[in-house]
Amino acid sequence: MSVFDELEAEYEEVVFFHDPPTGLKAIVAIHSTALGPALGGTRFWPFESEEEALRDVLRLSRGMTYKAAAAGLDLGGGKAVIIGDPKRDKSEELLRAYGRFIETLGGRYITAEDIGTARDDMDVIRRETHYVTGVAPELGGSGDPSPVTAYGVYLGMLACMEEVGQEHSLQGRRVAVQGVGKVGYHLVKHLVEDGGANVVVSDIDVDLVARAVRDFGVDTADPDKIHAAECDIFAPCAMGGIIRDDTIPELKCSIVAGSANNQLGRPEHGEALAGAGILYAPDYVINAGGLINVADELQGYNAERARARVESIYRTLREIFNIARDRHVTTSAAADAFATERIGRIGRVRLYWTPGGRGWAKNWGGR
């Protein structure tokens, strides 16, 4: 794999960090800073190879650019991966070394939590850099973004139901949730307690499944078969790439809407879903609640303001569905158009120099 071939098309920067004493091996990918600094989480995962890690961070960083743009944020897209098993390799010294490396980027990249990292880890990283969000409230942060992400997904499901069923309700609907970790658990809570939905769940971690059954009385399914469950909505809330050539024919739903990133194995799978009569809620639009929440920290966190901004996910999805209908394109293509058009419009305006630089640097990044 040629790194420069991958970068040539659209990426601004990829940085490799290595600290042998702590075992840190990390990659930061900055896809775009056209709208502002690149904000995206740090994924700590035992990738099978460095090439796999690089491919993942590139895909994720690009998604963050589109996510921030579609959410109406003045932020760019970036992502980071730390190669290793978070249960065995994570340590205070490794996280602090990582924080030092993030500081060297001078605010072009701001990190947050992702799979394999949590709020406590962000607090440790914060000891070495200001360029981190999702830290504890006592440090001026918003804490764990997972509940807010789940709330945004729940609202997005309501938008999908209006599009498919012409009703603003999930009452009595069957929802299959793949993955009941940090976001999936809170999504199930909304579905059962607020939406009145019937829910079936799966996860490779049996303890997480047991917790969901205990707390919400949900049904369970085999992790390898949850996508094929008979349901109204299939909600991928685990790793990406679940919508593939082999899984699409097995889907028995009318809507795919979940919190996982990069749900489509390839872009053309959006076409395949549309051809099967399945409405797809573009992942980077419906799962933007966590990003919106941590981005609010850059202005001095206000929970009510952040929650109000997350509610815009519902309206954004409705607009994207209208674009798809009007232009006769898939919802994924409509979402890309919605995001790129905003980047083009606002990015052009932000080329003008102003005294003191961009507002984010004065209000937060330069403190």
Order of alpha helices (4+ residues) and beta strands (2+ residues): alpha-beta-beta-beta-alpha-beta-alpha-alpha-beta-alpha-alpha-beta-alpha-beta-alpha-beta-beta-beta-alpha-beta-alpha-alpha-alpha-alpha-alpha
